[in-house]
Amino acid sequence: MVPVSQFSSFPRPLGTDVPSTCEVPHFAPVRVRGGRYQARRLVRHRRRAVAVGLAVTAAALVAAGPRETGGSGPPRARPVAEPVRERRPVEMVTAPVRIADGATVRLLRPGDRVDVVAAEQSGVGPGDAEVVARGARVTKVPESPDSVSEGGALVVLSVPRRTATRLAGAGVSSRLAVTLC
């Protein structure tokens, strides 16, 4: 028979329905091997961690790359741009040029960039001027007593071969002047 006190309708006082406490037996702490030094190891191998992070990021970007809308197939290849035309290096030559104004040449130093202007000589008034060489590099300014005369002064310029030909032709028929760039 079941005692009547168990089925009573009155609630029990708080804490009487909890079992009594028991003592937990003592045991040694569990240690994970190398767990303490994991942060130090990560700092030591920082480059490797960065490389792995970049590789994962690159893979994610490729996987999430642009897709063709409206299709369920693989992404379509992008058209290749026109190939870049290969530029041949311009052959530079040194060209000695006689400048009409010798005082202007004294202002020049090796390494300066100049534009060479050819002014046609005409008997009646000023002639037309034309730029023969743009951005020519001064390589040498000879300093000899006969370089500065009424005929002008000599300067050596580094220019492409075609420009050197134009300079030589203009020097015969025109007076040459320089402007600093």
N, C-alpha and C positions, 0 to 999 in steps of 0.2 A: 503494500500500500504506500501511496505517496503522501508525505506530510502536507498538511494544509497550508503551512507557512510559505511554501515555495510558490504557490499560485495566488498569493494575496494580491489584491489590486492596488495596494499602496506602493509607491516607489521606494526604492532603497536609498539610503543616504549616499552622498557622493563619496567615491573612493572605495566602496566596499565591494564593487564588482571587478576590481583590478587584482590580478594575482600578486602574490608577494614577490618582492625583488629577490633576485639571486645574484650571486657574485660571478663576474666574468673571469675565467681563468687567465692568468698572466702568460703572455707569449711574446717572443722577440719581434721587433718591427720588421716588416717586409720591405726590402730594399730592391729597387730596380737597378740593374747594372748599367752604369754610365748615365743615368738620368740626371745626376747632379751637374755633369760637365757638358750637357748637350748644348746649352746656350754658348759656352766658350768655344766649342767645336764649330758651331754655326758661324761665329764671328771669325774664326781662323780660316774657314773655307768660304769666305764671303764671295769671292770671284765665282766659285762654282755655283753658289746659290743664285747669284745674279744671272749667270749663264742659263741655268735651268729655268729661272723665271722668264727670261727673254724667249727661250725656246717654246715654253708653254704659251706665252702671249702670241708669238708668231703663228703657232699652230691654231690658236683660237681665231686669230684674224683671218687666216686662210679658210678655215672652216666656215666662218660667218661672212665671207666675202660676198660681193654683189652677185645676185642670182638673176636670171632672166625671169621676168614676171610672166605669169600665165602658162608656164610650162612646168612639167614635172621631171624633165630630164636633167642631165648634168648641166652646169653652167657653160654657156657658149664662150669660146675663146675670143679674146679681144683682138681687133685688127692690129697688125703690126704697123708702126709708123714708118714713114718713108726712111730709107737708110740715109744716114748723114753722109754728105759728100765729103770725101777725103780731100783736105786742103794740102796742096803741096807747099812746102816752106818756100818763102820768097828769098831768092838769092840776093844778099846785100853786098854791095860793092862800095869802095871808097872813091869819091869823086872830088878832085880839087876844083874849086870854084873861085873865080876872081870877082869880088864884090866891089862895086864902084866906089862906095864910101869907106875909106880905110879906117876912119874913126869908129864906125859902127862895128867893124871886125874886132877892134881892141876891147869891146864890151863882152865879146863871146868867150866862153870857157868850154873845154871838152865836157861833153855830156848834155849841153844845152840842146833844146829842140827849137828849130827855126823853120819858118816858111820862106822860100826863095821866090821873089817877085821879079819878073822880067818886064822892063819898061822899054818900049820901042823908041829908038832915037829918030826924031823927025826934025827937019829944019824949021818947021813952022809950029811953034807951041808945043805943049805936052802931048806925048803919045799915049797909046793905050797900054795899060798894065795888065799882066796876067800872072797868076800864081803857077809857077812851074813845079815846085816841090812843096809838099805839105808835111810838117812834122819831121823834117830831116834832122838826124842827130849829128851834132858837131863832134868829130873825133879828134881833130887837131887844129890848132891855130898857130901856124909857123911864125916865129918871131925873128925875122931877119931884116936888116936895114933896107934892103931893096923890096921887101914885101909891101911896104906902105909907100905908095907913090901917087902920082896924079892918075895913074891907070887903075888905082884901087888896091885892095889887099887880098891875099890868098887865105882861104879857109878850106879845110878838108871835111867833107860831109859823108855820112854813111847813109846810102839810099838804095832802093831796089834798082836793078840793072836798067829797066825801062826809064826810070826817072833820071838816072845818070845820063842816058842818051839825050833826053829832053833838055837837061841842064847844059850839056855841051853844045847843043844846037842853039839854045837861047843865048849862051855866053858869046857866041860869034856875032849875032845880029842885034843884041839888046844890051842895055845896062842892067846888071843884076843888083838887087838889094835884098836884105834879110829883115824879117820881123821875128821877134822872140815869141814863142808860143807859151 
